[in-house]
Amino acid sequence: MADVAQAAGVSSATVSYVISGKRPVAEHTRRVVEKAIADLGFSVNTVARSLRTGRSSIVALVVPDLSNPFFAQLAASLQEELRVLGLHVMVCDTKADREEERAFLREAVQQRFAGVVITPFRLVAKDFLVLSEAGIPAVVSADLPFGDNDLVTPDARAAIRAALTEVTEAGRRHIAMVAGPRDATGGDPRLNLLRSLAAQFGTALPGRLVVRGEHTREAGAVGFERLMRIRPRPDAVFCANDVVAIGAMDKAEELGIDIPGDVALIGHDDASFASLVRPRLTTVRYPAADVGRAAARLLIERLDGRSVRRTVHVKAEFISRGTVRTGP
């Protein structure tokens, strides 16, 4: 770092600020330092850092389903943000299993990970005590606050309202949902938000029009088939995420039900495949890349000594495609 500072004509502290992002640096100075870093082939000595701090250079990203493209994109964004600090992301896929989630938290303590970023699926707040007692910072990506951890959460009210506007303007009144499991972390905030806003549009979402299951394609197919047996049949189905929505589309084709002619379909997340299926999936976009960047910033601040809990709201957006109205 001293060599970089000498080559750039700045202090070692300035080099540190450029690398860590912990303090603002003038753009011209930043470019000079980054050029010196590139010219000298400098990289952070993570082994030395680990010996000094007693922690590894690994950040655990704990997610319920890595096959969901949303989490793959989140992982890529998080790694991109942390790599410049010499931190590396290890992705832990829990398969939405509570014991697996708890096991990965214990592993983070045993291996002295630098931090944990997690989308909990069946954990409760007390499960995080193992991290806090070990002094390992955690950032939670979830729809609701989760203990004393930093939180990245969607601001989805406007997006859901826009979805309901399009659905009701298309003449749909019998709204249903393929929701997540009852024992999921925090209940089901997506269902609760939809239900509260649907009432404002003069439509109800009674219990008989809600089916529950895992956040999987198979659960989407099973849930959609159950809803289609109800009379009068729902004419619009919201899904817990896009993977579930694809399962619903599979089952609709099997049953000879036209999407969107017979039933409108709305997903959630805007996974990479949502614009590739036909008809293209109408969905609520929760930008995974923004979630990853926000989680990285919160984690870096914790590692730099911030002790006050913070929440970052990431704005969701309604994406109108072809599964509510006939179109491209």
C-alpha positions in Angstrom: 0.0 0.0 0.0 2.9 2.3 0.7 4.3 1.6 -2.8 0.9 2.5 -4.3 0.8 5.7 -2.2 4.3 6.8 -3.4 3.5 6.1 -7.0 0.3 8.0 -6.8 1.7 10.9 -4.8 -0.8 10.5 -2.0 -0.9 9.2 1.6 -1.3 5.5 2.5 -4.6 6.5 4.2 -5.9 7.8 0.9 -5.1 4.5 -0.8 -6.9 2.8 2.0 -10.0 5.0 1.5 -10.0 4.3 -2.2 -9.9 0.5 -1.6 -12.4 0.4 1.2 -14.7 3.2 0.2 -15.0 4.2 3.9 -14.4 7.9 3.1 -15.0 10.0 0.0 -12.1 10.6 -2.3 -12.0 13.2 -5.1 -12.6 11.6 -8.5 -9.2 12.7 -9.9 -7.4 11.3 -6.9 -9.3 8.1 -7.1 -8.4 7.6 -10.8 -4.7 8.3 -10.0 -4.7 5.7 -7.2 -6.6 3.1 -9.2 -4.0 3.5 -12.0 -1.1 3.0 -9.6 -2.9 -0.1 -8.2 -3.2 -1.5 -11.7 0.3 -0.6 -12.8 1.9 -2.2 -9.7 -0.4 -5.2 -9.6 -1.4 -4.4 -6.0 -3.9 -6.6 -4.2 -5.1 -6.7 -0.7 -3.2 -9.3 1.4 -6.1 -11.2 2.8 -3.9 -13.7 4.7 -2.3 -10.8 6.6 -5.6 -9.3 7.3 -7.0 -12.6 8.6 -4.1 -13.0 10.9 -4.5 -9.5 12.2 -8.3 -9.5 12.7 -8.8 -13.2 13.5 -11.3 -13.4 10.7 -11.3 -15.0 7.3 -11.9 -13.0 4.1 -15.0 -15.0 3.4 -18.6 -13.6 3.5 -21.3 -16.2 3.5 -24.4 -15.6 1.3 -27.1 -17.9 2.6 -30.1 -18.3 0.3 -33.1 -20.7 0.2 -32.8 -21.7 -3.5 -29.8 -21.0 -5.7 -31.6 -22.5 -8.7 -33.8 -19.3 -8.6 -32.0 -16.8 -10.9 -32.8 -14.0 -8.5 -30.3 -15.4 -5.9 -27.7 -16.1 -8.5 -27.8 -12.4 -9.6 -27.8 -11.3 -6.0 -24.6 -13.4 -5.5 -22.9 -11.9 -8.5 -23.7 -8.3 -7.4 -22.6 -8.9 -3.8 -19.3 -10.4 -5.0 -18.6 -7.6 -7.4 -19.0 -5.0 -4.6 -16.9 -7.0 -2.0 -14.1 -8.2 -4.3 -12.3 -4.8 -4.3 -11.9 -5.1 -0.5 -10.4 -8.5 -0.8 -13.5 -10.2 0.4 -15.0 -13.2 -1.3 -18.5 -14.7 -1.3 -19.3 -18.3 -0.5 -22.8 -19.2 -1.5 -24.7 -21.5 0.8 -27.9 -23.1 -0.6 -30.2 -24.2 2.3 -33.0 -25.7 0.1 -35.4 -23.7 2.4 -34.6 -26.1 5.3 -34.4 -24.6 8.8 -31.7 -27.0 10.0 -29.6 -26.2 7.0 -30.0 -22.5 7.7 -28.9 -22.9 11.3 -26.0 -25.1 10.3 -24.6 -22.5 8.0 -24.8 -19.9 10.7 -22.8 -22.2 13.0 -20.3 -22.8 10.3 -19.9 -19.0 9.9 -18.9 -18.8 13.5 -16.6 -21.9 13.4 -14.8 -20.6 10.4 -14.7 -17.0 11.6 -16.3 -15.6 8.5 -16.1 -11.8 8.0 -19.8 -11.6 7.8 -23.1 -13.1 6.6 -25.7 -11.9 4.1 -28.8 -14.0 4.4 -32.3 -14.4 3.0 -33.9 -16.4 5.9 -36.7 -18.8 5.0 -37.5 -20.5 8.2 -35.2 -18.9 10.8 -36.4 -16.9 13.8 -34.6 -13.9 15.4 -33.1 -15.9 18.2 -31.2 -18.1 15.7 -29.0 -15.1 15.0 -27.6 -15.0 18.5 -24.9 -17.4 17.5 -23.6 -14.7 15.1 -24.0 -11.6 17.4 -22.3 -13.4 20.3 -19.3 -14.2 18.1 -19.2 -10.6 16.8 -20.0 -11.6 13.2 -22.1 -9.0 11.4 -25.2 -10.1 9.5 -27.2 -8.4 6.8 -30.7 -9.8 6.2 -32.6 -9.5 2.9 -36.2 -9.9 3.8 -39.6 -8.3 3.5 -39.8 -7.5 7.2 -37.4 -6.4 10.0 -35.5 -9.3 11.5 -34.1 -8.7 15.0 -31.3 -6.2 15.4 -29.7 -7.1 12.1 -29.2 -4.7 9.2 -32.0 -5.1 6.7 -32.4 -4.8 2.9 -36.1 -4.8 2.2 -38.4 -4.1 -0.8 -40.6 -1.1 -1.0 -43.3 -2.8 -3.0 -46.5 -1.0 -2.1 -46.6 1.2 -5.3 -45.7 -1.7 -7.5 -48.4 -4.0 -6.1 -50.9 -1.1 -6.4 -49.9 -0.7 -10.1 -50.3 -4.5 -10.6 -53.8 -4.4 -9.1 -54.7 -1.4 -11.2 -53.8 -3.2 -14.4 -55.6 -6.4 -13.3 -58.8 -4.6 -12.3 -58.8 -2.4 -15.4 -58.7 -5.6 -17.4 -62.0 -6.6 -15.8 -60.6 -9.1 -13.3 -62.4 -9.3 -10.0 -61.8 -12.8 -8.6 -58.2 -12.5 -7.4 -56.3 -15.5 -5.9 -52.8 -16.2 -4.8 -50.3 -19.1 -4.8 -48.5 -18.0 -1.6 -45.6 -19.3 0.4 -45.7 -21.8 3.3 -47.2 -20.8 6.6 -44.0 -21.5 8.5 -41.9 -19.2 6.4 -39.9 -16.5 8.2 -42.1 -13.5 9.0 -45.3 -15.2 7.8 -46.1 -14.1 4.3 -45.7 -10.3 3.9 -46.3 -10.5 0.1 -49.7 -12.1 0.7 -50.5 -9.6 3.5 -49.6 -6.6 1.3 -51.6 -7.9 -1.7 -54.6 -8.6 0.6 -54.6 -5.1 2.1 -54.3 -3.3 -1.2 -56.8 -5.5 -3.0 -59.4 -4.3 -0.4 -58.8 -0.8 -1.6 -59.7 -1.9 -5.1 -63.0 -3.4 -4.0 -61.8 -7.0 -4.4 -61.4 -9.5 -1.6 -58.8 -12.2 -1.1 -60.5 -14.6 1.3 -58.7 -17.7 2.6 -60.3 -20.0 0.2 -58.6 -18.2 -2.7 -55.1 -18.6 -1.2 -53.2 -21.8 -1.6 -49.8 -22.3 0.1 -46.7 -24.2 -0.9 -42.9 -24.0 -1.2 -41.3 -21.4 -3.5 -40.9 -24.0 -6.3 -42.1 -24.7 -9.8 -43.9 -27.9 -8.6 -45.7 -26.0 -5.9 -46.9 -23.4 -8.5 -48.4 -26.1 -10.7 -50.1 -27.8 -7.7 -51.4 -24.5 -6.3 -52.7 -23.3 -9.7 -54.6 -26.5 -10.3 -56.3 -26.3 -6.9 -57.3 -22.7 -7.6 -58.8 -23.7 -10.9 -61.2 -26.1 -9.2 -62.8 -23.3 -7.2 -66.2 -21.9 -8.4 -66.5 -19.2 -9.5 -63.0 -19.7 -10.8 -60.4 -17.0 -10.1 -59.6 -14.8 -13.1 -56.3 -13.5 -11.8 -53.6 -15.3 -9.9 -50.7 -13.7 -8.1 -47.7 -15.9 -7.3 -45.1 -15.8 -4.5 -42.3 -15.5 -7.0 -41.6 -16.1 -10.7 -40.5 -19.7 -10.2 -44.0 -20.4 -8.8 -45.6 -18.5 -11.7 -43.8 -20.6 -14.2 -45.2 -23.7 -12.6 -48.6 -22.2 -12.8 -48.1 -21.5 -16.5 -47.1 -25.2 -17.0 -50.3 -26.4 -15.4 -52.4 -23.9 -17.3 -51.1 -25.2 -20.6 -51.8 -28.8 -19.4 -55.4 -27.9 -18.4 -56.1 -26.0 -21.6 -56.5 -22.7 -19.7 -55.4 -19.6 -21.7 -53.1 -17.1 -20.1 -54.1 -14.3 -20.1 -57.4 -14.9 -21.9 -58.9 -17.0 -19.2 -56.7 -16.2 -16.2 -54.2 -13.3 -15.7 -51.0 -14.3 -14.0 -48.6 -12.1 -12.0 -45.2 -13.2 -10.7 -42.7 -11.6 -8.3 -39.0 -10.8 -8.6 -38.5 -10.5 -12.4 -36.1 -13.4 -12.6 -34.1 -13.6 -15.8 -36.4 -16.1 -17.5 -39.6 -13.9 -16.9 -39.1 -12.1 -20.2 -38.2 -15.3 -22.1 -41.3 -17.4 -21.6 -44.4 -17.0 -23.8 -46.5 -15.2 -23.1 -43.9 -13.1 -21.3 -44.5 -13.0 -17.6 -46.0 -9.9 -16.0 -44.3 -9.5 -12.6 -43.2 -7.2 -9.8 -39.5 -6.5 -10.2 -37.4 -6.6 -7.1 -33.9 -5.8 -8.5 -31.5 -8.5 -7.2 -28.4 -6.4 -8.3 -29.6 -3.5 -6.2 -30.2 -5.8 -3.2 -26.7 -7.2 -3.5 -25.1 -3.7 -3.7 -27.1 -2.5 -0.7 -26.2 -5.6 1.4 -22.5 -5.1 0.5 -22.6 -1.5 1.6 -24.3 -2.3 4.9 -21.8 -5.1 5.6 -18.8 -2.9 4.8 -20.1 -0.2 7.2 -20.4 -2.8 9.9 -16.9 -4.1 9.3 -15.7 -0.4 9.6 -17.2 -0.2 13.1 -20.8 1.2 12.6 -22.9 -0.1 15.5 -26.3 1.5 14.8 -28.8 -0.8 13.0 -29.7 0.4 9.5 -32.5 -0.5 7.0 -32.2 0.1 3.2 -35.4 0.1 1.1 -35.0 -1.1 -2.5 -37.8 0.0 -4.7 -39.8 -2.6 -6.5 -41.4 -1.9 -9.9 -44.4 -3.3 -11.7 -43.4 -4.8 -15.1 -46.3 -5.2 -17.5 -45.9 -7.9 -20.1 -48.2 -10.4 -21.6 -49.9 -12.4 -18.8 -52.5 -9.9 -17.7 -53.4 -8.3 -21.0 -52.9 -9.9 -24.5 -49.8 -8.4 -25.9 -46.0 -8.9 -26.4 
